Amino acid sequence: MLNSAKRVEAIELSQIRKMFELTNPDAINLGIGEPDFNVPENIRTAMKRAIDEGYTKYTHNKGFIELREAIVDKLAKENNIKTATENIIVTSGASEALYDCAQALFEKGDNVLVPNPGFLSYAACVRLAEANVVEVSTPMENEFKMKVEDVQEKIDKNTKALIINSPSNPTGAVMDKKDIKGIADLATDHDFYIISDEIYEKIIYGRKNYSPAEYSDNVITINGFSKTYAMTGLRIAYMAANEEVTENLLKVHQYCTANASSISQMAAIEALTGPQESVKAMVYEFSRRRDLIVSSLNDMGYETVDCKGAFYVFPKVERANDFLEASREAGVIAVPGTPFGSLGENHLRMSYANSYENIEKAMDILKNLDY
């Protein structure tokens, strides 16, 4: 019998996706990681216009020049990152960008630092590249924030890269400026890459997000349109890197997807250059929901950090598996914390990318949960 590659056999399918396949469609889903809002009307109109005008062919491997120009402008104005269109690659979602980085940069014997808890794709992509996962603890007592001193103690001669994610999935944590800058300085001093996943950048409450690429050239910035503009199904994102690594990133992208969807690229141009009122309205509503879910969980005795970004909370729940089973039977779906790392034990990820009314109903159910 023929066998699969060992590097693939060592990777598990997403436990989150497995769980959703078994989910009762009538349950209140606090597990899904996508905005419940529709794509803004101006972006939908741009997509329809693109189809009518024949934007249905292959594009440049790196993406439409108009989109890359808009991304360069956005990075300069909003993130203080100076780059050029040649160093932008438009990808089929941030997941592809992450995979491209892993395949272009990592090899056997490399150590790659990832947050614990952290998004489960990070460790999987590192292992698919046959590199070593080195966890950086981001514990609850630090509000799940990655700290410069915790990164520093994990660096050794084999450290090739660090993956950071602020605001964070699954915790909603937003890193402090001093830690972003300090970690960027470490990358320069010790000559390793930072892969900065900033997909939740605009979904932030009362804080400012900082990009390590403002402080170091050793940074690959990944961002996109899925969360900010509710464009998850359009699979459109981008990465910005320095000249030395862009060509190798392009090789992986070229042979993986060739180019991102032309229609989605036209939607992304409108997203960046069009009105932003829908983003502000969505973030305001997320903020209301966050206040509701955090206060409700804390009132129930489930310790919950007052997260400052994304649309997740990561409450501490003893006997989390029993809680998950009882809540599922009662009609509320959440995600176990353990797939996100060892520090996810006795935690749950709950998403408030659901309506305020549904979250109220879910919290009422959980108040009376017997498990």
C-alpha positions in Angstrom: 0.0 0.0 0.0 1.3 3.4 -0.9 1.9 5.9 1.9 1.5 9.6 2.1 4.5 11.9 2.9 5.4 11.6 6.6 5.3 15.4 7.0 1.6 15.3 6.0 0.7 12.3 8.1 2.0 14.1 11.2 -0.6 17.0 10.7 -4.1 16.7 11.9 -7.1 18.1 10.1 -8.5 21.2 11.9 -10.4 20.1 15.0 -12.5 23.3 14.5 -13.6 22.3 11.0 -14.3 18.7 12.2 -16.5 20.1 14.9 -18.5 22.3 12.6 -19.3 19.4 10.4 -21.2 17.9 13.3 -22.8 21.1 14.5 -26.5 21.4 14.9 -27.6 24.1 12.4 -30.2 25.4 14.8 -27.6 26.0 17.6 -26.2 29.4 18.4 -22.7 29.3 16.9 -20.1 31.1 19.0 -17.3 29.1 17.3 -17.2 30.5 13.8 -14.3 32.9 13.0 -15.9 35.1 10.3 -17.9 38.4 10.5 -21.7 37.8 10.3 -22.0 41.0 8.2 -22.5 41.1 4.5 -19.8 42.4 2.1 -20.3 46.2 1.9 -22.5 47.3 -1.0 -19.9 49.4 -2.7 -17.6 46.4 -2.8 -20.3 44.1 -4.2 -21.0 46.7 -6.9 -17.4 46.7 -7.8 -17.4 43.0 -8.2 -20.4 43.0 -10.5 -18.9 45.8 -12.5 -15.7 43.8 -12.8 -17.5 40.8 -14.2 -19.4 43.0 -16.7 -16.2 44.6 -17.8 -14.4 41.3 -18.4 -12.0 41.2 -15.5 -12.1 37.4 -15.6 -8.7 36.5 -16.9 -5.3 35.7 -15.4 -3.6 38.6 -13.7 0.1 39.3 -13.0 1.4 36.7 -10.5 1.8 39.4 -7.9 -1.6 40.9 -8.6 -3.1 43.9 -10.4 -0.7 46.9 -10.3 -3.6 49.1 -9.2 -4.2 46.9 -6.2 -0.6 46.8 -5.2 -0.3 50.5 -5.5 -3.3 50.9 -3.2 -1.7 48.5 -0.7 1.6 50.4 -0.8 -0.3 53.6 -0.1 -2.3 52.0 2.7 0.9 50.6 4.4 2.6 54.0 4.2 -0.3 56.0 5.6 -1.7 53.7 8.2 1.3 51.5 9.3 4.3 53.8 8.5 5.7 51.0 6.4 7.6 52.1 3.3 7.6 49.6 0.5 7.1 49.3 -3.3 4.7 47.5 -5.6 7.4 45.0 -6.5 7.5 43.8 -2.9 3.8 43.2 -2.7 2.3 39.8 -3.5 -1.5 39.4 -3.6 -2.6 36.0 -2.3 -5.6 33.7 -2.1 -6.2 34.6 1.5 -3.9 35.1 4.4 -3.7 31.3 4.8 -1.9 31.0 1.5 0.4 33.9 2.4 1.4 32.0 5.6 2.0 28.8 3.7 4.1 30.6 1.1 6.3 32.1 3.9 6.8 28.7 5.5 7.7 27.0 2.2 10.0 29.8 1.1 11.8 30.3 4.4 11.9 27.2 6.5 13.7 23.9 6.3 14.7 21.0 8.4 16.7 22.1 11.5 15.2 25.6 11.6 13.5 26.7 14.8 10.3 28.8 14.3 8.8 30.6 17.3 5.0 30.5 17.5 2.6 31.9 20.2 1.0 29.5 22.7 -1.9 29.9 22.6 -2.0 30.8 18.9 -3.8 30.2 15.7 -3.5 26.4 14.9 -2.3 27.0 11.3 1.0 28.4 12.5 2.4 25.2 13.9 0.9 23.1 11.1 2.6 25.2 8.4 5.9 25.1 10.2 5.7 21.3 10.4 4.7 21.0 6.8 8.0 22.8 6.0 9.8 20.2 8.2 11.0 22.9 10.6 10.7 22.8 14.4 8.0 24.5 16.4 9.2 26.4 19.4 6.4 27.8 21.5 6.5 31.2 23.1 4.1 31.3 26.1 1.5 34.1 26.1 -0.3 33.3 29.4 -3.5 34.7 30.8 -1.7 36.6 33.5 -0.1 38.6 30.7 -3.5 39.2 29.1 -2.3 36.7 26.4 0.1 39.3 25.0 3.5 38.2 23.6 6.3 39.9 25.6 9.8 40.7 24.3 11.5 39.0 27.2 9.6 35.7 26.5 10.7 35.8 22.9 14.3 36.6 23.8 14.7 33.6 26.0 13.6 31.3 23.2 16.1 32.6 20.6 19.1 30.4 19.7 21.4 29.9 16.8 18.8 27.9 14.9 16.0 30.5 15.2 14.8 31.3 11.7 11.6 33.1 12.3 8.9 34.2 14.7 5.2 34.3 13.9 3.2 37.0 15.7 -0.5 37.8 15.5 -1.9 41.0 16.9 -4.8 41.3 17.4 -4.8 37.7 18.2 -6.8 34.7 17.2 -7.9 32.9 19.6 -7.5 35.4 22.5 -8.2 38.9 21.2 -5.0 40.1 22.7 -3.3 43.3 21.3 0.4 43.5 21.8 2.0 46.6 23.4 4.1 49.0 21.3 7.2 48.4 23.4 7.0 44.7 22.8 6.4 45.1 19.1 9.4 47.4 18.8 11.6 45.3 21.1 10.8 42.1 19.2 11.6 43.9 15.9 14.9 44.9 17.3 15.6 41.3 18.3 14.9 40.2 14.7 17.4 42.7 13.4 20.1 41.9 16.1 19.7 38.1 15.8 18.9 38.0 12.1 15.6 36.2 12.0 12.4 36.9 10.2 9.1 38.1 11.8 6.0 36.9 10.0 3.4 39.4 11.2 -0.2 38.2 10.8 -2.2 41.5 11.0 -5.5 40.2 9.5 -7.5 41.6 12.5 -5.7 45.0 12.4 -8.8 47.2 12.0 -11.0 45.2 14.5 -9.6 46.9 17.6 -11.1 48.7 20.5 -9.6 51.8 22.1 -6.1 50.9 21.1 -3.7 51.3 18.2 -2.1 48.4 16.4 1.6 48.6 15.6 3.4 46.8 12.9 6.9 45.4 13.5 7.8 46.3 9.8 7.9 49.9 11.0 11.0 49.0 13.1 12.8 46.3 11.1 13.4 45.2 7.6 13.3 41.5 8.6 9.5 41.4 8.6 6.9 39.9 6.3 3.6 41.6 6.8 0.5 39.6 6.1 -2.9 41.3 5.9 -6.1 41.0 3.9 -9.7 41.8 3.5 -11.5 38.8 5.0 -12.2 40.2 8.5 -12.2 44.0 8.0 -14.5 43.9 5.0 -16.4 40.6 5.7 -14.9 39.2 2.5 -13.9 35.7 3.9 -15.2 33.7 0.9 -13.5 35.9 -1.6 -10.1 34.6 -0.5 -8.0 37.7 -1.0 -5.0 39.0 1.1 -1.4 40.1 0.6 2.1 40.0 1.9 4.7 42.7 1.9 8.4 41.7 2.3 11.9 43.0 1.5 13.4 42.6 -1.9 15.7 39.8 -0.8 12.9 37.4 0.0 10.1 38.5 -2.3 11.4 36.5 -5.3 11.4 33.3 -3.3 7.9 34.0 -1.9 6.8 34.6 -5.5 8.1 31.2 -6.6 5.9 29.4 -4.0 2.9 31.6 -4.8 3.4 31.1 -8.5 3.4 27.3 -8.4 0.7 27.2 -5.7 -2.0 29.4 -7.1 -0.5 31.5 -10.0 -2.6 34.5 -9.1 -5.4 35.5 -6.7 -9.0 35.7 -8.1 -9.3 38.6 -10.5 -12.8 39.5 -9.3 -11.6 39.4 -5.7 -8.7 41.7 -6.6 -11.1 44.3 -8.1 -13.2 44.0 -4.9 -10.0 44.6 -2.8 -9.2 47.8 -4.8 -12.6 49.2 -3.9 -12.3 48.1 -0.3 -9.1 50.1 0.1 -10.0 53.1 -1.9 -13.7 53.4 -1.3 -15.7 54.6 1.8 -14.8 53.1 5.2 -18.0 53.8 7.1 -19.1 50.2 7.0 -15.8 49.2 8.7 -16.4 51.7 11.5 -20.0 50.5 11.9 -19.0 46.9 12.1 -16.2 47.5 14.7 -18.7 49.6 16.8 -21.1 46.6 16.8 -18.3 44.2 17.6 -17.4 46.4 20.6 -21.0 46.2 21.9 -21.0 42.4 21.7 -17.6 42.2 23.3 -18.8 44.1 26.3 -21.8 41.9 26.6 -20.0 38.5 26.3 -17.1 39.5 28.6 -19.3 40.9 31.4 -21.7 37.9 31.1 -18.9 35.3 31.3 -17.3 37.1 34.2 -20.6 37.3 36.1 -20.9 33.5 35.7 -17.5 33.0 37.3 -15.6 32.2 34.1 -12.5 34.4 34.2 -12.3 36.3 30.9 -9.7 38.9 29.8 -11.2 42.1 28.5 -9.8 41.5 25.0 -8.9 44.6 22.9 -9.1 43.3 19.4 -10.4 40.7 16.9 -13.8 39.1 17.8 -12.8 36.4 20.2 -12.8 35.8 24.0 -10.8 33.0 25.6 -12.4 32.3 29.0 -11.0 30.0 31.6 -13.4 27.1 32.2 -12.5 24.2 34.5 -13.6 20.8 33.0 -13.8 22.5 29.6 -14.6 19.4 27.7 -17.6 18.7 29.9 -18.7 22.3 29.5 -18.4 22.1 25.7 -20.5 18.9 25.6 -23.2 20.3 27.9 -23.3 23.6 26.0 -23.6 21.9 22.6 -26.5 19.8 23.9 -28.1 23.0 25.2 -27.7 24.7 21.8 -24.6 26.8 22.1 -21.4 26.0 20.2 -17.9 27.0 21.3 -14.4 25.8 20.4 -12.0 24.0 22.7 -8.9 25.8 23.7 -6.5 22.9 23.4 -6.0 23.0 19.6 -4.5 26.4 20.0 -1.7 25.1 22.2 -1.0 23.7 25.7 -1.9 26.9 27.4 -5.4 26.5 25.9 -6.2 23.7 28.3 -9.2 24.6 30.5 -10.0 27.5 28.1 -12.6 27.9 25.3 -12.6 30.2 22.3 -15.9 32.0 21.8 -16.5 34.3 18.9 -18.8 37.2 19.1 -19.2 37.3 15.3 -22.9 36.6 15.9 -25.8 39.0 16.5 -26.2 40.8 19.8 -29.5 39.1 20.3 -28.1 35.6 19.7 -25.2 36.3 22.1 -27.8 37.4 24.8 -29.7 34.1 24.2 -26.5 32.1 24.4 -25.4 33.7 27.7 -28.9 33.0 29.2 -28.5 29.4 28.2 -25.0 29.2 29.7 -26.1 30.8 33.0 -28.2 27.7 33.6 -25.8 25.1 32.3 -25.4 22.0 34.4 -22.3 20.0 33.7 
